[in-house]
Amino acid sequence: MTVTALLDEGVTEMDDGAIQSFLSSQRQGVLGLPTADAPYLLPMSYGFDGESTLYFTFIGGTESRKRALVERTATARFLVYSAQTPFNWQSVQLVGPVEAVPQGEWERFAATEESAWRPEVFEQVMENSEVSVYKLRAEEWTGLRHTGLPSGMDEDTA
């Protein structure tokens, strides 16, 4: 199915402001990193600066596969989505470079990163593990949303 077909059925494209608002209201998504065979997909929590950059905290040492892959990656994708019902959902895909944030710069965005959602077990592990921070600066993004019934359906037939 093409985006055009979706638009014909009531899906709308999100403008930059709607994308920024959506990213600000969410806290997790899926990071896609290239590998030789199939993409490596990671559920990740993130902090958003309100403009165009996502921040991620990586837990674990230099043996971490995600750290090794992100260090070799020029461009990554990140998907954020929310689906309340089959007729009420949103998704945003971002594409851009991922790079390590030097530890000396962590204080500048501490409030942004603190808003990231993490399972409690991650918080506990962070206390005794090596932590790194990475950022993805969106060079492009697209967003789609559907907030109503598909064409041909009305409230009475649903």
C-alpha positions in Angstrom: 0.0 0.0 0.0 1.3 3.4 -0.9 1.2 6.6 1.1 -1.1 8.0 -1.6 -3.6 5.2 -1.0 -3.5 5.9 2.7 -4.1 9.6 2.2 -7.1 8.8 0.0 -8.5 6.9 3.0 -8.2 9.7 5.6 -4.6 9.3 6.8 -2.9 12.7 7.0 0.7 13.7 6.7 2.1 15.5 9.8 3.8 18.9 9.4 7.0 19.8 11.3 5.1 21.2 14.3 2.9 18.1 14.6 6.0 15.9 14.4 7.8 17.9 17.1 4.7 17.8 19.3 4.3 14.0 18.8 8.0 13.4 19.5 7.8 15.5 22.7 4.8 13.5 23.9 6.4 10.1 23.4 9.4 8.5 25.1 10.3 5.3 23.2 10.7 4.0 19.7 12.8 1.6 17.6 16.3 2.4 16.4 17.3 0.7 13.2 21.0 0.1 12.5 22.4 -1.4 9.3 24.2 -4.8 9.4 25.5 -7.1 6.7 22.3 -9.2 6.5 19.2 -7.6 8.2 18.8 -4.4 10.1 19.5 -4.5 13.8 16.4 -3.2 15.6 16.5 -1.9 19.1 13.7 -0.7 21.3 15.1 2.5 22.8 13.9 5.2 25.2 14.8 8.8 24.1 14.8 12.4 25.2 13.8 15.0 22.6 15.2 18.5 22.5 12.0 19.9 21.1 13.6 20.8 17.8 15.3 18.0 15.8 17.5 15.9 18.0 16.9 12.7 20.0 19.2 11.6 22.8 19.8 8.0 23.8 21.6 6.5 26.8 23.5 3.3 26.1 24.3 1.0 29.0 27.2 -1.4 28.8 30.8 -1.5 27.9 32.7 -1.6 24.6 31.5 -5.1 23.9 28.0 -3.9 23.3 26.7 -4.8 19.9 24.6 -1.7 19.6 27.5 0.5 20.5 29.7 -1.2 17.9 27.0 -0.9 15.2 26.3 2.8 15.9 30.0 3.6 15.8 30.1 2.2 12.3 26.9 3.8 11.1 26.8 7.0 9.1 23.0 7.2 9.1 20.4 5.5 11.2 16.6 5.4 11.3 14.3 5.8 14.3 10.6 5.0 14.4 8.2 6.3 17.0 4.6 5.2 16.9 1.5 5.2 19.0 -1.6 3.1 18.2 -4.6 3.6 20.5 -7.1 1.9 18.1 -7.1 0.7 14.5 -8.6 4.1 13.6 -6.4 6.3 15.9 -2.7 6.1 15.4 0.4 8.1 14.6 3.9 7.3 13.4 7.0 9.3 12.8 10.2 8.1 11.1 13.5 10.0 11.5 16.7 9.6 9.5 20.0 11.1 10.4 23.5 10.7 11.7 24.0 9.1 15.2 27.0 10.2 17.1 28.4 10.0 20.6 28.0 13.0 22.9 31.2 13.8 24.8 30.7 13.4 28.5 31.7 17.0 29.1 28.5 18.0 27.1 26.0 15.8 29.0 25.0 18.6 31.4 23.7 20.7 28.5 20.9 18.4 27.8 20.5 16.6 31.1 16.8 17.7 31.4 16.1 16.4 27.9 17.6 13.0 28.6 15.9 12.7 32.1 12.5 12.8 30.4 13.4 9.5 28.6 11.3 6.5 29.8 13.3 3.5 31.1 12.3 0.3 32.8 13.3 0.4 36.4 15.8 -2.4 36.0 17.8 -0.2 33.5 18.0 2.6 36.2 19.4 0.1 38.6 21.9 -1.3 36.1 23.1 2.2 35.1 24.4 2.8 38.6 27.1 0.1 38.2 27.7 0.1 34.4 29.4 2.1 31.8 27.1 4.7 30.3 27.4 6.5 27.0 25.1 9.1 25.4 24.4 9.3 21.7 22.3 11.7 19.7 20.4 11.4 16.4 20.0 14.6 14.6 17.1 14.3 12.2 18.0 15.4 8.7 14.7 14.2 7.5 11.5 13.1 9.1 8.0 12.0 8.0 4.9 11.5 10.0 1.5 10.0 9.3 -1.6 10.0 11.5 -5.1 8.7 11.3 -7.7 10.0 13.8 -11.0 8.9 12.4 -13.0 6.2 10.7 -12.0 5.2 7.2 -14.0 6.5 4.2 -17.3 4.8 3.8 -17.8 4.3 7.6 -19.6 6.7 9.8 -20.2 6.7 13.5 -23.5 4.8 13.1 -22.0 1.8 11.3 -18.9 1.4 13.5 
